[in-house]
Amino acid sequence: LIPNDNGLYDMSGNVYEWTHDTYTASLGTGATTDPVRENDSSRVIRGGYWKNYPHYIRSAIRNGSVPTNQGGGIGFRVGRTAP
């Protein structure tokens, strides 16, 4: 296996992954991250999922969804420090 640019393995193409960031359609000039506002309902999902076209399966892809949304294309990844 070959790691991605962040040194992580096998991170794209399984399911969109939830983040804690608040989704805004436009980040604005110079913005590199989404804001975190606890009371907003729309959260960022990243990474594409198994049903997307290949050009959508990358970590830079971001969309918004409400946390109550359920389906086969949204999930989360459990990680741990290597022993």
C-alpha distances in whole Angstrom, upper triangle without the diagonal:
4,7,10,13,14,11,10,7,8,12,13,15,16,20,21,21,25,25,29,30,33,32,34,34,35,33,36,36,34,32,29,29,31,33,34,37,38,40,38,37,34,31,28,25,22,19,20,20,19,23,22,22,19,20,21,17,17,17,21,22,25,28,30,31,34,32,35,33,31,29,26,24,24,23,22,19,19,18,18,18,16,19
4,7,10,11,9,9,7,9,11,13,15,17,20,21,21,24,24,27,28,31,31,32,32,32,31,33,33,31,29,26,26,28,31,32,35,36,39,37,36,33,30,27,24,21,18,19,20,20,23,22,22,18,19,20,16,15,16,18,20,23,26,29,31,33,32,34,33,31,29,27,24,25,23,22,19,20,18,19,18,17,19
4,7,7,5,5,5,8,9,11,14,16,18,19,18,21,21,24,25,28,28,29,30,30,28,30,30,28,26,23,23,25,28,28,32,33,36,34,33,30,27,24,21,18,15,18,19,19,23,21,21,18,18,19,15,13,13,16,18,21,24,27,28,31,29,32,30,30,28,25,23,23,21,19,16,17,15,16,16,15,18
4,5,5,5,6,8,8,10,13,15,17,17,16,19,19,22,22,25,24,26,26,26,24,27,26,24,23,19,20,22,25,26,29,31,33,31,31,28,24,21,19,15,13,15,17,18,21,19,19,16,16,16,13,10,10,12,15,17,21,24,26,28,28,30,29,28,27,24,21,21,20,18,16,17,16,17,17,17,20
4,6,7,10,12,11,12,16,18,19,19,18,20,19,22,21,24,24,25,25,25,23,25,24,21,20,17,18,21,24,25,28,30,33,31,31,28,24,21,19,16,14,17,19,21,23,21,21,18,17,17,15,11,10,12,15,17,21,24,26,29,28,31,30,30,29,27,24,23,22,20,18,19,17,19,18,18,22
4,6,9,11,10,12,16,18,18,18,16,18,17,19,19,22,23,24,25,24,22,24,24,21,20,16,16,19,22,22,26,27,30,29,29,26,22,19,18,15,14,17,19,21,24,22,23,20,19,18,16,12,10,12,15,17,21,23,25,27,26,30,28,28,28,26,23,22,20,18,16,17,14,15,15,15,19
4,7,10,10,13,17,18,19,19,18,20,19,22,22,25,26,28,28,28,26,28,28,25,23,20,20,22,25,25,29,30,33,32,31,29,25,22,20,17,16,19,20,22,25,24,24,21,21,20,17,14,13,15,18,20,23,26,27,30,28,31,30,30,29,27,24,23,21,19,16,16,13,14,13,13,16
4,7,7,10,14,14,16,16,15,17,17,20,21,24,24,26,27,27,25,28,28,26,24,20,20,22,24,24,28,28,31,30,29,27,23,20,18,15,13,16,17,19,22,21,22,19,19,18,15,13,11,14,17,18,21,24,25,27,25,28,27,26,25,23,21,20,18,15,12,13,11,12,12,12,15
4,6,9,12,12,15,16,15,18,18,22,23,26,26,28,29,29,27,30,31,28,27,23,22,24,27,27,30,30,33,31,30,28,24,21,19,16,13,16,16,16,20,20,20,17,18,18,14,13,12,16,17,19,22,24,25,27,26,28,27,26,24,22,19,19,17,15,12,13,11,13,13,12,16
4,6,8,9,12,13,13,16,18,21,22,25,25,27,27,28,27,30,31,29,27,23,23,24,27,27,30,30,32,31,29,26,23,20,17,14,11,13,12,13,16,16,17,15,16,15,11,11,11,15,16,18,20,22,23,26,24,26,24,23,21,18,16,16,15,14,11,13,12,14,16,15,18
4,7,8,9,10,10,13,14,17,18,21,21,23,24,24,23,27,28,26,24,20,19,20,23,23,26,26,29,27,25,23,19,16,13,10,8,10,10,12,15,15,16,14,15,13,10,8,8,12,13,14,17,19,20,22,21,23,21,20,19,17,14,14,12,11,9,11,11,14,15,16,19
4,6,8,8,9,13,14,18,19,21,20,22,22,23,22,25,27,25,23,20,19,20,23,23,26,27,29,26,25,22,19,15,12,9,6,7,7,9,12,11,12,10,11,10,6,6,7,10,10,12,15,17,18,21,20,23,20,19,17,15,12,12,12,12,11,14,14,17,19,20,23
4,6,8,10,14,16,20,20,22,21,23,22,24,24,27,28,28,25,22,21,22,25,25,28,28,30,27,25,22,19,16,13,10,7,6,5,5,8,8,10,8,10,9,5,7,9,12,11,13,15,17,18,21,20,22,19,18,15,12,10,11,12,12,12,15,16,20,22,22,26
4,7,9,13,15,19,20,22,21,24,23,25,25,29,30,30,27,24,23,23,25,25,27,27,29,26,24,21,19,16,13,11,8,7,5,5,9,10,12,12,14,12,9,11,11,15,13,15,15,17,17,19,18,20,17,15,13,10,8,9,9,10,10,13,15,18,21,21,24
4,6,9,13,16,17,19,18,21,21,23,23,27,29,28,25,22,21,20,22,22,24,24,25,23,20,18,15,13,9,9,7,6,4,6,9,10,13,13,14,11,9,11,11,14,12,12,12,14,13,16,15,16,13,12,10,8,5,5,6,8,9,13,15,19,21,23,26
4,7,10,13,14,15,14,17,17,19,19,23,25,25,22,19,17,16,19,19,21,21,22,20,17,14,12,9,6,5,5,5,5,9,10,10,13,13,14,10,9,10,9,11,9,9,9,10,10,13,12,14,12,11,10,9,6,5,6,7,9,13,15,19,22,23,27
4,7,10,11,14,13,16,17,19,19,23,25,24,21,18,16,15,17,16,18,18,20,18,16,14,10,8,5,5,6,8,9,12,14,14,17,16,17,13,11,11,9,12,11,9,10,11,11,13,11,14,12,12,12,12,9,6,5,5,7,10,12,16,19,21,24
4,7,9,11,11,14,16,18,18,21,24,23,20,17,14,13,14,13,15,15,16,15,13,11,7,6,5,7,9,11,12,15,17,16,20,20,19,16,15,14,12,13,12,10,10,9,9,10,8,12,11,12,13,13,11,7,6,6,8,11,13,17,20,22,26
4,5,8,9,13,15,17,15,19,21,20,17,14,11,10,11,10,12,12,15,13,12,10,7,5,6,7,11,13,15,18,20,19,22,21,21,17,16,15,12,13,12,10,10,10,10,11,10,14,14,15,16,17,14,11,10,8,10,12,14,17,19,22,25
4,7,9,13,16,17,15,19,21,20,17,15,11,9,9,7,9,9,12,11,11,10,6,7,9,11,14,17,18,22,23,22,25,25,24,21,20,18,15,16,15,12,13,11,11,11,10,14,15,17,18,20,17,14,13,11,13,14,16,18,20,24,27
4,6,9,12,13,12,15,18,17,13,12,8,5,6,5,8,9,11,10,10,9,6,6,9,10,14,16,19,23,24,22,24,24,23,20,19,18,14,14,14,11,11,10,11,12,12,15,16,18,20,21,18,15,15,14,16,17,18,21,23,26,29
4,7,10,11,11,14,17,17,13,13,10,6,6,5,6,8,9,7,8,6,5,6,10,12,16,18,20,24,24,23,25,25,24,20,21,19,17,16,15,11,10,8,10,10,11,14,15,18,20,22,19,16,16,16,18,20,22,24,27,30,33
4,7,9,9,12,16,16,13,13,10,7,8,9,9,11,12,8,9,5,5,5,8,11,14,16,18,22,22,20,22,23,21,18,19,18,15,14,12,9,7,5,8,9,11,15,14,17,19,20,18,15,16,17,19,22,23,26,28,31,34
4,5,6,9,13,14,11,12,10,7,8,10,11,14,13,10,11,8,9,8,12,13,17,18,20,24,24,21,23,24,22,19,20,19,17,15,13,10,9,8,11,12,15,18,17,20,22,23,20,18,20,20,22,25,26,29,31,34,37
4,7,9,13,14,12,13,12,10,12,14,15,17,17,13,13,10,11,10,12,14,16,17,20,23,22,20,21,22,20,17,19,18,17,14,12,10,8,8,11,14,17,19,18,21,22,23,20,19,21,21,24,27,28,31,33,36,39
4,5,9,11,9,11,11,9,11,14,15,19,19,15,16,13,13,12,15,15,18,18,22,25,25,22,23,23,20,18,20,19,17,14,13,11,11,11,15,17,20,22,21,24,25,26,23,21,23,24,25,28,29,32,34,36,40
4,7,8,6,7,7,7,9,12,14,17,18,15,17,14,13,12,15,15,17,19,22,26,26,23,24,24,21,19,20,18,16,13,13,11,12,12,16,18,20,23,23,25,26,27,24,22,23,23,24,27,27,30,31,34,37
4,6,6,9,10,10,11,15,17,20,21,18,20,17,17,16,18,18,21,22,26,29,29,26,26,26,23,21,23,21,19,16,16,14,15,16,19,21,24,27,26,29,30,31,27,26,27,27,28,31,31,33,34,37,40
4,6,9,11,12,14,18,19,23,24,22,23,21,20,18,21,20,22,24,28,31,31,28,28,27,24,23,24,22,20,17,18,17,18,19,23,25,27,30,29,32,33,33,30,28,29,29,30,32,32,34,35,37,41
4,6,9,11,13,17,19,23,24,22,24,22,20,18,21,19,21,24,27,31,31,28,28,27,24,23,24,21,19,16,17,17,19,20,23,26,27,31,30,32,33,33,30,28,29,28,28,30,30,32,32,34,38
4,6,8,9,13,16,19,21,19,21,18,17,15,17,17,19,21,25,28,29,26,27,26,23,21,22,19,17,14,15,14,16,17,20,22,24,27,27,29,30,30,27,25,25,24,25,27,27,29,29,32,35
4,7,10,13,16,19,21,19,21,18,16,13,15,14,16,19,22,26,27,24,24,23,21,19,19,16,13,11,13,12,15,16,19,21,22,26,25,27,28,28,25,23,23,22,22,24,23,25,26,28,32
4,6,9,13,15,18,16,17,15,12,10,13,12,15,18,21,25,26,23,24,24,21,19,19,16,13,11,13,11,13,14,16,18,19,23,22,25,25,26,23,20,20,19,19,21,21,23,24,27,30
4,7,9,12,14,12,14,11,9,8,11,12,15,17,21,24,25,23,24,24,22,19,20,17,14,12,13,10,11,11,14,15,16,20,20,22,23,24,21,19,19,18,19,21,22,24,26,29,32
4,6,10,12,10,13,11,10,10,14,15,18,21,24,27,28,26,28,28,26,23,23,21,18,16,16,13,14,13,15,15,16,20,20,23,25,26,24,21,21,19,21,23,23,25,27,30,33
4,6,9,9,11,10,9,10,13,15,19,21,24,27,28,27,29,29,27,24,24,22,19,18,18,15,15,13,14,14,14,18,19,22,24,25,23,20,19,18,20,21,22,24,25,29,32
4,6,6,9,10,10,12,15,18,21,23,26,29,30,29,31,31,30,26,27,25,22,21,21,17,16,14,15,14,14,17,19,22,24,26,24,21,21,20,22,23,24,26,28,32,35
4,6,8,10,10,13,16,19,22,24,26,30,30,29,32,33,31,28,28,26,23,23,22,19,18,15,15,13,12,15,18,20,23,26,24,20,20,19,21,22,24,26,28,31,34
4,6,9,11,14,17,20,24,25,27,30,31,30,33,34,32,29,29,28,25,25,24,20,18,15,14,12,12,14,17,20,23,26,25,21,21,21,24,25,27,29,31,35,37
4,6,8,11,14,18,21,22,24,28,28,27,29,31,29,25,26,25,23,22,21,17,15,11,11,9,10,13,15,18,21,24,22,19,19,20,22,24,26,29,31,34,37
4,6,10,13,16,20,20,22,25,25,24,27,29,28,24,24,24,22,21,20,16,13,10,8,6,7,9,11,15,17,20,19,16,17,18,21,23,25,28,31,34,37
4,7,10,13,17,17,19,22,22,21,24,25,24,20,21,21,19,18,16,12,10,6,5,5,7,10,10,14,16,18,16,14,15,16,19,22,24,27,29,32,36
4,7,10,14,15,17,20,21,19,22,23,22,18,19,18,16,15,14,10,8,5,5,6,7,10,11,13,15,17,15,12,12,13,16,18,20,23,26,29,32
4,6,10,12,14,18,18,17,19,20,19,15,15,14,12,11,10,6,6,5,7,9,9,13,12,14,15,17,14,11,12,12,14,17,19,22,24,27,30
4,7,8,10,14,15,14,16,17,16,12,12,12,10,10,8,6,5,6,7,10,10,13,11,12,13,13,10,8,9,9,12,15,17,20,23,25,29
4,6,9,13,14,12,14,14,13,10,9,8,6,7,6,5,7,9,10,13,13,16,14,15,15,14,11,9,10,10,11,15,16,19,22,23,27
4,7,10,12,10,12,11,10,7,6,5,4,7,5,7,9,12,13,16,16,19,17,17,15,14,10,10,11,11,11,15,16,19,21,23,26
4,7,8,6,9,9,9,6,4,6,8,9,7,8,9,12,13,16,17,18,15,15,13,12,8,9,11,12,13,17,18,22,24,25,29
4,6,6,9,9,11,8,6,9,11,13,10,11,12,14,14,17,17,18,15,14,11,9,6,8,10,11,13,16,18,22,24,25,29
4,6,8,9,12,10,8,11,13,16,14,15,15,18,17,20,20,21,17,15,12,9,7,10,12,14,15,18,20,23,26,26,30
4,7,9,11,10,9,13,15,17,14,15,15,17,17,20,20,20,17,15,12,9,8,11,14,16,18,21,23,27,30,30,33
4,6,8,6,7,10,13,14,11,13,13,16,16,19,20,21,18,17,14,12,9,12,15,17,18,22,24,27,30,30,34
4,6,6,7,11,14,14,12,14,15,18,19,23,24,25,21,21,18,16,13,16,18,20,21,25,26,29,31,32,35
4,5,5,8,12,13,11,15,16,19,21,24,25,27,23,22,20,17,15,17,19,20,20,23,24,27,29,29,33
4,6,7,11,10,9,13,14,18,20,24,25,27,24,23,21,19,16,18,20,21,21,24,25,28,30,30,34
4,6,9,9,6,9,11,14,16,20,21,23,20,20,18,16,13,14,16,17,18,22,23,26,28,29,32
4,7,9,7,10,12,16,17,21,21,23,20,19,17,15,12,13,15,15,15,19,20,23,25,25,29
4,6,6,9,12,16,18,21,21,24,21,21,19,18,14,14,15,15,15,18,18,21,23,24,27
4,5,8,11,14,16,19,19,22,20,21,20,18,15,14,14,13,13,16,16,19,20,22,25
4,6,10,13,16,19,20,23,21,22,21,20,17,16,17,16,16,19,19,22,23,25,29
4,7,11,13,17,18,21,18,19,18,18,14,13,15,15,16,20,20,24,25,27,31
4,7,10,13,15,18,16,17,17,17,13,12,14,14,16,19,20,24,25,27,31
4,7,10,12,15,13,15,15,16,12,11,13,14,17,20,22,25,28,30,33
4,7,10,12,10,13,14,16,13,11,13,14,17,20,22,26,28,31,34
4,6,8,7,10,11,14,12,9,12,13,17,20,22,26,29,31,34
4,5,6,9,12,15,14,11,12,14,18,20,23,26,29,32,35
4,5,8,11,14,13,10,10,12,15,17,20,23,27,29,32
4,6,10,13,13,11,12,14,17,19,23,26,29,32,35
4,7,10,10,8,10,13,17,19,23,26,29,32,35
4,7,8,7,9,12,16,18,22,25,28,30,33
4,6,6,8,12,15,18,22,25,29,30,33
4,6,8,12,14,17,20,24,27,28,31
4,7,10,13,16,19,23,26,27,30
4,7,10,14,17,20,24,25,28
4,7,10,13,17,20,22,25
4,7,10,13,17,19,22
4,6,10,13,15,18
4,7,11,13,15
4,7,9,12
4,6,9
4,6
4
